[in-house]
């Protein structure tokens, strides 16, 4: 299994997931949020639930695909973490 550097995971969260929340939920285009535009076609509650499920899947997908090899570098005797 491939290793995922924890620093890359943090960058993934900061540079992809947080902007995704902004563009879909917070940013308004033509006085409407993108989630509201999607909600008109499939239903407001359905759109919000669908976005929540997609967001959670994107959040935990690196846990499923990769192994955090940096976590193996914890020095158990001194209690120091890898950074």
Phi and psi restraints in degrees (range 20) as a CNS / XPLOR table:
assign (resid 1 and name C) (resid 2 and name N)
       (resid 2 and name CA) (resid 2 and name C) 1.0 -72.5 20.0 2
assign (resid 2 and name N) (resid 2 and name CA)
       (resid 2 and name C) (resid 3 and name N) 1.0 152.3 20.0 2
assign (resid 2 and name C) (resid 3 and name N)
       (resid 3 and name CA) (resid 3 and name C) 1.0 -94.7 20.0 2
assign (resid 3 and name N) (resid 3 and name CA)
       (resid 3 and name C) (resid 4 and name N) 1.0 144.0 20.0 2
assign (resid 3 and name C) (resid 4 and name N)
       (resid 4 and name CA) (resid 4 and name C) 1.0 -115.6 20.0 2
assign (resid 4 and name N) (resid 4 and name CA)
       (resid 4 and name C) (resid 5 and name N) 1.0 122.7 20.0 2
assign (resid 4 and name C) (resid 5 and name N)
       (resid 5 and name CA) (resid 5 and name C) 1.0 -72.0 20.0 2
assign (resid 5 and name N) (resid 5 and name CA)
       (resid 5 and name C) (resid 6 and name N) 1.0 132.1 20.0 2
assign (resid 5 and name C) (resid 6 and name N)
       (resid 6 and name CA) (resid 6 and name C) 1.0 -62.0 20.0 2
assign (resid 6 and name N) (resid 6 and name CA)
       (resid 6 and name C) (resid 7 and name N) 1.0 -29.7 20.0 2
assign (resid 6 and name C) (resid 7 and name N)
       (resid 7 and name CA) (resid 7 and name C) 1.0 -66.9 20.0 2
assign (resid 7 and name N) (resid 7 and name CA)
       (resid 7 and name C) (resid 8 and name N) 1.0 -37.4 20.0 2
assign (resid 7 and name C) (resid 8 and name N)
       (resid 8 and name CA) (resid 8 and name C) 1.0 -67.8 20.0 2
assign (resid 8 and name N) (resid 8 and name CA)
       (resid 8 and name C) (resid 9 and name N) 1.0 -34.2 20.0 2
assign (resid 8 and name C) (resid 9 and name N)
       (resid 9 and name CA) (resid 9 and name C) 1.0 -66.2 20.0 2
assign (resid 9 and name N) (resid 9 and name CA)
       (resid 9 and name C) (resid 10 and name N) 1.0 -40.9 20.0 2
assign (resid 9 and name C) (resid 10 and name N)
       (resid 10 and name CA) (resid 10 and name C) 1.0 -65.3 20.0 2
assign (resid 10 and name N) (resid 10 and name CA)
       (resid 10 and name C) (resid 11 and name N) 1.0 -41.1 20.0 2
assign (resid 10 and name C) (resid 11 and name N)
       (resid 11 and name CA) (resid 11 and name C) 1.0 -63.3 20.0 2
assign (resid 11 and name N) (resid 11 and name CA)
       (resid 11 and name C) (resid 12 and name N) 1.0 -38.2 20.0 2
assign (resid 11 and name C) (resid 12 and name N)
       (resid 12 and name CA) (resid 12 and name C) 1.0 -58.9 20.0 2
assign (resid 12 and name N) (resid 12 and name CA)
       (resid 12 and name C) (resid 13 and name N) 1.0 -43.1 20.0 2
assign (resid 12 and name C) (resid 13 and name N)
       (resid 13 and name CA) (resid 13 and name C) 1.0 -67.1 20.0 2
assign (resid 13 and name N) (resid 13 and name CA)
       (resid 13 and name C) (resid 14 and name N) 1.0 -47.2 20.0 2
assign (resid 13 and name C) (resid 14 and name N)
       (resid 14 and name CA) (resid 14 and name C) 1.0 -70.9 20.0 2
assign (resid 14 and name N) (resid 14 and name CA)
       (resid 14 and name C) (resid 15 and name N) 1.0 -38.3 20.0 2
assign (resid 14 and name C) (resid 15 and name N)
       (resid 15 and name CA) (resid 15 and name C) 1.0 -95.3 20.0 2
assign (resid 15 and name N) (resid 15 and name CA)
       (resid 15 and name C) (resid 16 and name N) 1.0 -14.8 20.0 2
assign (resid 15 and name C) (resid 16 and name N)
       (resid 16 and name CA) (resid 16 and name C) 1.0 -120.1 20.0 2
assign (resid 16 and name N) (resid 16 and name CA)
       (resid 16 and name C) (resid 17 and name N) 1.0 -52.2 20.0 2
assign (resid 16 and name C) (resid 17 and name N)
       (resid 17 and name CA) (resid 17 and name C) 1.0 -72.8 20.0 2
assign (resid 17 and name N) (resid 17 and name CA)
       (resid 17 and name C) (resid 18 and name N) 1.0 -43.5 20.0 2
assign (resid 17 and name C) (resid 18 and name N)
       (resid 18 and name CA) (resid 18 and name C) 1.0 -66.6 20.0 2
assign (resid 18 and name N) (resid 18 and name CA)
       (resid 18 and name C) (resid 19 and name N) 1.0 -42.2 20.0 2
assign (resid 18 and name C) (resid 19 and name N)
       (resid 19 and name CA) (resid 19 and name C) 1.0 -63.5 20.0 2
assign (resid 19 and name N) (resid 19 and name CA)
       (resid 19 and name C) (resid 20 and name N) 1.0 -30.9 20.0 2
assign (resid 19 and name C) (resid 20 and name N)
       (resid 20 and name CA) (resid 20 and name C) 1.0 -61.8 20.0 2
assign (resid 20 and name N) (resid 20 and name CA)
       (resid 20 and name C) (resid 21 and name N) 1.0 -43.4 20.0 2
assign (resid 20 and name C) (resid 21 and name N)
       (resid 21 and name CA) (resid 21 and name C) 1.0 -61.0 20.0 2
assign (resid 21 and name N) (resid 21 and name CA)
       (resid 21 and name C) (resid 22 and name N) 1.0 -43.6 20.0 2
assign (resid 21 and name C) (resid 22 and name N)
       (resid 22 and name CA) (resid 22 and name C) 1.0 -62.1 20.0 2
assign (resid 22 and name N) (resid 22 and name CA)
       (resid 22 and name C) (resid 23 and name N) 1.0 -49.4 20.0 2
assign (resid 22 and name C) (resid 23 and name N)
       (resid 23 and name CA) (resid 23 and name C) 1.0 -69.8 20.0 2
assign (resid 23 and name N) (resid 23 and name CA)
       (resid 23 and name C) (resid 24 and name N) 1.0 -30.9 20.0 2
assign (resid 23 and name C) (resid 24 and name N)
       (resid 24 and name CA) (resid 24 and name C) 1.0 -90.8 20.0 2
assign (resid 24 and name N) (resid 24 and name CA)
       (resid 24 and name C) (resid 25 and name N) 1.0 -41.6 20.0 2
assign (resid 24 and name C) (resid 25 and name N)
       (resid 25 and name CA) (resid 25 and name C) 1.0 -103.0 20.0 2
assign (resid 25 and name N) (resid 25 and name CA)
       (resid 25 and name C) (resid 26 and name N) 1.0 -40.0 20.0 2
assign (resid 25 and name C) (resid 26 and name N)
       (resid 26 and name CA) (resid 26 and name C) 1.0 -97.3 20.0 2
assign (resid 26 and name N) (resid 26 and name CA)
       (resid 26 and name C) (resid 27 and name N) 1.0 -38.7 20.0 2
assign (resid 26 and name C) (resid 27 and name N)
       (resid 27 and name CA) (resid 27 and name C) 1.0 -74.1 20.0 2
assign (resid 27 and name N) (resid 27 and name CA)
       (resid 27 and name C) (resid 28 and name N) 1.0 136.3 20.0 2
assign (resid 27 and name C) (resid 28 and name N)
       (resid 28 and name CA) (resid 28 and name C) 1.0 -104.3 20.0 2
assign (resid 28 and name N) (resid 28 and name CA)
       (resid 28 and name C) (resid 29 and name N) 1.0 132.8 20.0 2
assign (resid 28 and name C) (resid 29 and name N)
       (resid 29 and name CA) (resid 29 and name C) 1.0 -118.6 20.0 2
assign (resid 29 and name N) (resid 29 and name CA)
       (resid 29 and name C) (resid 30 and name N) 1.0 125.8 20.0 2
assign (resid 29 and name C) (resid 30 and name N)
       (resid 30 and name CA) (resid 30 and name C) 1.0 54.1 20.0 2
assign (resid 30 and name N) (resid 30 and name CA)
       (resid 30 and name C) (resid 31 and name N) 1.0 43.0 20.0 2
assign (resid 30 and name C) (resid 31 and name N)
       (resid 31 and name CA) (resid 31 and name C) 1.0 67.4 20.0 2
assign (resid 31 and name N) (resid 31 and name CA)
       (resid 31 and name C) (resid 32 and name N) 1.0 13.0 20.0 2
assign (resid 31 and name C) (resid 32 and name N)
       (resid 32 and name CA) (resid 32 and name C) 1.0 -133.3 20.0 2
assign (resid 32 and name N) (resid 32 and name CA)
       (resid 32 and name C) (resid 33 and name N) 1.0 145.7 20.0 2
assign (resid 32 and name C) (resid 33 and name N)
       (resid 33 and name CA) (resid 33 and name C) 1.0 -81.8 20.0 2
assign (resid 33 and name N) (resid 33 and name CA)
       (resid 33 and name C) (resid 34 and name N) 1.0 151.9 20.0 2
assign (resid 33 and name C) (resid 34 and name N)
       (resid 34 and name CA) (resid 34 and name C) 1.0 -61.0 20.0 2
assign (resid 34 and name N) (resid 34 and name CA)
       (resid 34 and name C) (resid 35 and name N) 1.0 -34.9 20.0 2
assign (resid 34 and name C) (resid 35 and name N)
       (resid 35 and name CA) (resid 35 and name C) 1.0 -67.1 20.0 2
assign (resid 35 and name N) (resid 35 and name CA)
       (resid 35 and name C) (resid 36 and name N) 1.0 -31.7 20.0 2
assign (resid 35 and name C) (resid 36 and name N)
       (resid 36 and name CA) (resid 36 and name C) 1.0 -72.0 20.0 2
assign (resid 36 and name N) (resid 36 and name CA)
       (resid 36 and name C) (resid 37 and name N) 1.0 -37.8 20.0 2
assign (resid 36 and name C) (resid 37 and name N)
       (resid 37 and name CA) (resid 37 and name C) 1.0 -63.1 20.0 2
assign (resid 37 and name N) (resid 37 and name CA)
       (resid 37 and name C) (resid 38 and name N) 1.0 -43.6 20.0 2
assign (resid 37 and name C) (resid 38 and name N)
       (resid 38 and name CA) (resid 38 and name C) 1.0 -66.3 20.0 2
assign (resid 38 and name N) (resid 38 and name CA)
       (resid 38 and name C) (resid 39 and name N) 1.0 -34.8 20.0 2
assign (resid 38 and name C) (resid 39 and name N)
       (resid 39 and name CA) (resid 39 and name C) 1.0 -65.7 20.0 2
assign (resid 39 and name N) (resid 39 and name CA)
       (resid 39 and name C) (resid 40 and name N) 1.0 -27.3 20.0 2
assign (resid 39 and name C) (resid 40 and name N)
       (resid 40 and name CA) (resid 40 and name C) 1.0 -69.0 20.0 2
assign (resid 40 and name N) (resid 40 and name CA)
       (resid 40 and name C) (resid 41 and name N) 1.0 -29.6 20.0 2
assign (resid 40 and name C) (resid 41 and name N)
       (resid 41 and name CA) (resid 41 and name C) 1.0 -88.4 20.0 2
assign (resid 41 and name N) (resid 41 and name CA)
       (resid 41 and name C) (resid 42 and name N) 1.0 -34.5 20.0 2
assign (resid 41 and name C) (resid 42 and name N)
       (resid 42 and name CA) (resid 42 and name C) 1.0 -118.2 20.0 2
assign (resid 42 and name N) (resid 42 and name CA)
       (resid 42 and name C) (resid 43 and name N) 1.0 -0.7 20.0 2
assign (resid 42 and name C) (resid 43 and name N)
       (resid 43 and name CA) (resid 43 and name C) 1.0 106.0 20.0 2
assign (resid 43 and name N) (resid 43 and name CA)
       (resid 43 and name C) (resid 44 and name N) 1.0 139.0 20.0 2
assign (resid 43 and name C) (resid 44 and name N)
       (resid 44 and name CA) (resid 44 and name C) 1.0 -65.0 20.0 2
assign (resid 44 and name N) (resid 44 and name CA)
       (resid 44 and name C) (resid 45 and name N) 1.0 -49.2 20.0 2
assign (resid 44 and name C) (resid 45 and name N)
       (resid 45 and name CA) (resid 45 and name C) 1.0 -66.4 20.0 2
assign (resid 45 and name N) (resid 45 and name CA)
       (resid 45 and name C) (resid 46 and name N) 1.0 -38.2 20.0 2
assign (resid 45 and name C) (resid 46 and name N)
       (resid 46 and name CA) (resid 46 and name C) 1.0 -64.1 20.0 2
assign (resid 46 and name N) (resid 46 and name CA)
       (resid 46 and name C) (resid 47 and name N) 1.0 -40.5 20.0 2
assign (resid 46 and name C) (resid 47 and name N)
       (resid 47 and name CA) (resid 47 and name C) 1.0 -64.7 20.0 2
assign (resid 47 and name N) (resid 47 and name CA)
       (resid 47 and name C) (resid 48 and name N) 1.0 -41.8 20.0 2
assign (resid 47 and name C) (resid 48 and name N)
       (resid 48 and name CA) (resid 48 and name C) 1.0 -67.8 20.0 2
assign (resid 48 and name N) (resid 48 and name CA)
       (resid 48 and name C) (resid 49 and name N) 1.0 -41.7 20.0 2
assign (resid 48 and name C) (resid 49 and name N)
       (resid 49 and name CA) (resid 49 and name C) 1.0 -65.4 20.0 2
assign (resid 49 and name N) (resid 49 and name CA)
       (resid 49 and name C) (resid 50 and name N) 1.0 -41.8 20.0 2
assign (resid 49 and name C) (resid 50 and name N)
       (resid 50 and name CA) (resid 50 and name C) 1.0 -63.3 20.0 2
assign (resid 50 and name N) (resid 50 and name CA)
       (resid 50 and name C) (resid 51 and name N) 1.0 -44.4 20.0 2
assign (resid 50 and name C) (resid 51 and name N)
       (resid 51 and name CA) (resid 51 and name C) 1.0 -62.8 20.0 2
assign (resid 51 and name N) (resid 51 and name CA)
       (resid 51 and name C) (resid 52 and name N) 1.0 -41.9 20.0 2
assign (resid 51 and name C) (resid 52 and name N)
       (resid 52 and name CA) (resid 52 and name C) 1.0 -60.9 20.0 2
assign (resid 52 and name N) (resid 52 and name CA)
       (resid 52 and name C) (resid 53 and name N) 1.0 -44.6 20.0 2
assign (resid 52 and name C) (resid 53 and name N)
       (resid 53 and name CA) (resid 53 and name C) 1.0 -66.1 20.0 2
assign (resid 53 and name N) (resid 53 and name CA)
       (resid 53 and name C) (resid 54 and name N) 1.0 -41.7 20.0 2
assign (resid 53 and name C) (resid 54 and name N)
       (resid 54 and name CA) (resid 54 and name C) 1.0 -64.8 20.0 2
assign (resid 54 and name N) (resid 54 and name CA)
       (resid 54 and name C) (resid 55 and name N) 1.0 -42.3 20.0 2
assign (resid 54 and name C) (resid 55 and name N)
       (resid 55 and name CA) (resid 55 and name C) 1.0 -62.5 20.0 2
assign (resid 55 and name N) (resid 55 and name CA)
       (resid 55 and name C) (resid 56 and name N) 1.0 -44.8 20.0 2
assign (resid 55 and name C) (resid 56 and name N)
       (resid 56 and name CA) (resid 56 and name C) 1.0 -64.4 20.0 2
assign (resid 56 and name N) (resid 56 and name CA)
       (resid 56 and name C) (resid 57 and name N) 1.0 -40.0 20.0 2
assign (resid 56 and name C) (resid 57 and name N)
       (resid 57 and name CA) (resid 57 and name C) 1.0 -64.3 20.0 2
assign (resid 57 and name N) (resid 57 and name CA)
       (resid 57 and name C) (resid 58 and name N) 1.0 -41.4 20.0 2
assign (resid 57 and name C) (resid 58 and name N)
       (resid 58 and name CA) (resid 58 and name C) 1.0 -66.5 20.0 2
assign (resid 58 and name N) (resid 58 and name CA)
       (resid 58 and name C) (resid 59 and name N) 1.0 -31.1 20.0 2
assign (resid 58 and name C) (resid 59 and name N)
       (resid 59 and name CA) (resid 59 and name C) 1.0 -69.8 20.0 2
assign (resid 59 and name N) (resid 59 and name CA)
       (resid 59 and name C) (resid 60 and name N) 1.0 -42.7 20.0 2
assign (resid 59 and name C) (resid 60 and name N)
       (resid 60 and name CA) (resid 60 and name C) 1.0 -95.8 20.0 2
assign (resid 60 and name N) (resid 60 and name CA)
       (resid 60 and name C) (resid 61 and name N) 1.0 -5.5 20.0 2
assign (resid 60 and name C) (resid 61 and name N)
       (resid 61 and name CA) (resid 61 and name C) 1.0 -56.7 20.0 2
assign (resid 61 and name N) (resid 61 and name CA)
       (resid 61 and name C) (resid 62 and name N) 1.0 -42.3 20.0 2
assign (resid 61 and name C) (resid 62 and name N)
       (resid 62 and name CA) (resid 62 and name C) 1.0 -62.0 20.0 2
assign (resid 62 and name N) (resid 62 and name CA)
       (resid 62 and name C) (resid 63 and name N) 1.0 -30.8 20.0 2
assign (resid 62 and name C) (resid 63 and name N)
       (resid 63 and name CA) (resid 63 and name C) 1.0 -64.4 20.0 2
assign (resid 63 and name N) (resid 63 and name CA)
       (resid 63 and name C) (resid 64 and name N) 1.0 -35.9 20.0 2
assign (resid 63 and name C) (resid 64 and name N)
       (resid 64 and name CA) (resid 64 and name C) 1.0 -76.9 20.0 2
assign (resid 64 and name N) (resid 64 and name CA)
       (resid 64 and name C) (resid 65 and name N) 1.0 -41.8 20.0 2
assign (resid 64 and name C) (resid 65 and name N)
       (resid 65 and name CA) (resid 65 and name C) 1.0 -80.6 20.0 2
assign (resid 65 and name N) (resid 65 and name CA)
       (resid 65 and name C) (resid 66 and name N) 1.0 -43.4 20.0 2
assign (resid 65 and name C) (resid 66 and name N)
       (resid 66 and name CA) (resid 66 and name C) 1.0 -110.9 20.0 2
assign (resid 66 and name N) (resid 66 and name CA)
       (resid 66 and name C) (resid 67 and name N) 1.0 166.6 20.0 2
assign (resid 66 and name C) (resid 67 and name N)
       (resid 67 and name CA) (resid 67 and name C) 1.0 -112.3 20.0 2
assign (resid 67 and name N) (resid 67 and name CA)
       (resid 67 and name C) (resid 68 and name N) 1.0 137.7 20.0 2
assign (resid 67 and name C) (resid 68 and name N)
       (resid 68 and name CA) (resid 68 and name C) 1.0 -84.7 20.0 2
assign (resid 68 and name N) (resid 68 and name CA)
       (resid 68 and name C) (resid 69 and name N) 1.0 92.8 20.0 2
assign (resid 68 and name C) (resid 69 and name N)
       (resid 69 and name CA) (resid 69 and name C) 1.0 -72.0 20.0 2
assign (resid 69 and name N) (resid 69 and name CA)
       (resid 69 and name C) (resid 70 and name N) 1.0 -25.4 20.0 2
assign (resid 69 and name C) (resid 70 and name N)
       (resid 70 and name CA) (resid 70 and name C) 1.0 -62.8 20.0 2
assign (resid 70 and name N) (resid 70 and name CA)
       (resid 70 and name C) (resid 71 and name N) 1.0 -28.3 20.0 2
assign (resid 70 and name C) (resid 71 and name N)
       (resid 71 and name CA) (resid 71 and name C) 1.0 -69.7 20.0 2
assign (resid 71 and name N) (resid 71 and name CA)
       (resid 71 and name C) (resid 72 and name N) 1.0 -16.5 20.0 2
assign (resid 71 and name C) (resid 72 and name N)
       (resid 72 and name CA) (resid 72 and name C) 1.0 -77.9 20.0 2
assign (resid 72 and name N) (resid 72 and name CA)
       (resid 72 and name C) (resid 73 and name N) 1.0 -10.8 20.0 2
assign (resid 72 and name C) (resid 73 and name N)
       (resid 73 and name CA) (resid 73 and name C) 1.0 -89.7 20.0 2
assign (resid 73 and name N) (resid 73 and name CA)
       (resid 73 and name C) (resid 74 and name N) 1.0 9.6 20.0 2
assign (resid 73 and name C) (resid 74 and name N)
       (resid 74 and name CA) (resid 74 and name C) 1.0 -70.7 20.0 2
assign (resid 74 and name N) (resid 74 and name CA)
       (resid 74 and name C) (resid 75 and name N) 1.0 128.0 20.0 2
assign (resid 74 and name C) (resid 75 and name N)
       (resid 75 and name CA) (resid 75 and name C) 1.0 -86.0 20.0 2
assign (resid 75 and name N) (resid 75 and name CA)
       (resid 75 and name C) (resid 76 and name N) 1.0 104.9 20.0 2
assign (resid 75 and name C) (resid 76 and name N)
       (resid 76 and name CA) (resid 76 and name C) 1.0 -69.8 20.0 2
assign (resid 76 and name N) (resid 76 and name CA)
       (resid 76 and name C) (resid 77 and name N) 1.0 -26.2 20.0 2
assign (resid 76 and name C) (resid 77 and name N)
       (resid 77 and name CA) (resid 77 and name C) 1.0 -74.7 20.0 2
assign (resid 77 and name N) (resid 77 and name CA)
       (resid 77 and name C) (resid 78 and name N) 1.0 -38.9 20.0 2
assign (resid 77 and name C) (resid 78 and name N)
       (resid 78 and name CA) (resid 78 and name C) 1.0 -98.3 20.0 2
assign (resid 78 and name N) (resid 78 and name CA)
       (resid 78 and name C) (resid 79 and name N) 1.0 -14.9 20.0 2
assign (resid 78 and name C) (resid 79 and name N)
       (resid 79 and name CA) (resid 79 and name C) 1.0 78.9 20.0 2
assign (resid 79 and name N) (resid 79 and name CA)
       (resid 79 and name C) (resid 80 and name N) 1.0 12.2 20.0 2
assign (resid 79 and name C) (resid 80 and name N)
       (resid 80 and name CA) (resid 80 and name C) 1.0 -84.0 20.0 2
assign (resid 80 and name N) (resid 80 and name CA)
       (resid 80 and name C) (resid 81 and name N) 1.0 138.2 20.0 2
assign (resid 80 and name C) (resid 81 and name N)
       (resid 81 and name CA) (resid 81 and name C) 1.0 -87.2 20.0 2
assign (resid 81 and name N) (resid 81 and name CA)
       (resid 81 and name C) (resid 82 and name N) 1.0 171.4 20.0 2
assign (resid 81 and name C) (resid 82 and name N)
       (resid 82 and name CA) (resid 82 and name C) 1.0 -69.2 20.0 2
assign (resid 82 and name N) (resid 82 and name CA)
       (resid 82 and name C) (resid 83 and name N) 1.0 -19.5 20.0 2
